[in-house]
Amino acid sequence: MRLRKKARGPESWVIYQTVVKGEVTGPMGVCEQAEIDEMERLKPGGTFLIQAGILDEAVAERLARGKSGDPVPRVPKKVSNG
């Protein structure tokens, strides 16, 4: 007998941080809405939702990362004439 997988709608991504001893801590994480719902079910109050309803995982990752990982701007070296 095979178990059927539930039909899933469009994925929605969220950005969150963990809560430890009542303090929001650590780096931002990205997961599907269903995953954060499950995390909250297992440990209520264990996550702090930063942003929800993001339709693209890559966009969620960029938003969570912020400027971290962006290319470093190149600064031309000064040429001395002496």
C-alpha positions in Angstrom: 0.0 0.0 0.0 1.4 3.4 -1.0 0.9 6.5 1.0 -0.1 9.5 -1.1 1.8 12.7 -0.6 -0.4 15.7 0.1 -0.8 18.0 -2.9 1.2 21.2 -2.1 0.4 24.6 -3.3 3.0 27.2 -4.3 5.9 27.4 -2.0 6.3 30.3 0.3 9.6 31.1 2.0 10.3 32.8 5.3 13.2 34.4 7.0 13.6 33.7 10.7 16.0 33.7 13.7 16.0 31.3 16.6 15.0 32.3 20.1 17.1 31.1 23.0 16.2 31.9 26.6 13.8 34.6 25.3 16.5 36.3 23.2 16.5 36.5 19.4 19.9 35.2 18.5 22.1 33.8 15.8 22.1 34.3 12.0 19.0 34.6 10.0 17.7 31.3 8.4 15.5 30.6 5.4 13.0 27.8 5.1 9.6 27.0 3.6 6.5 28.3 5.4 5.5 24.6 6.2 8.9 24.0 7.9 8.6 27.0 10.2 5.0 26.0 11.0 6.3 22.6 12.1 9.2 24.1 14.1 6.7 26.3 15.9 4.4 23.3 16.5 7.3 21.3 18.0 8.8 24.2 20.0 6.4 27.1 20.4 8.2 30.5 20.7 11.4 28.9 19.4 11.6 31.1 16.3 11.2 34.8 15.5 9.7 35.5 12.1 11.5 38.2 10.2 9.6 38.1 6.9 7.1 35.7 5.4 5.4 35.3 2.0 8.5 35.4 -0.1 7.8 33.5 -3.3 11.4 32.7 -4.5 14.0 30.9 -2.4 16.9 32.8 -4.0 15.2 36.1 -3.1 14.7 35.0 0.5 18.4 33.9 0.7 19.6 37.3 -0.6 17.3 39.2 1.8 18.5 37.1 4.8 22.2 37.5 3.8 21.9 41.3 3.4 25.2 42.7 2.2 27.2 39.7 3.4 28.7 37.9 0.4 28.5 40.9 -1.9 31.6 41.5 -4.0 34.0 43.9 -2.4 34.3 47.2 -4.4 37.7 47.6 -6.1 39.5 50.8 -5.1 42.1 52.0 -7.6 45.6 52.3 -6.2 47.1 55.8 -6.0 50.0 56.4 -8.3 52.8 58.5 -6.9 54.6 60.8 -9.2 57.7 61.1 -7.2 
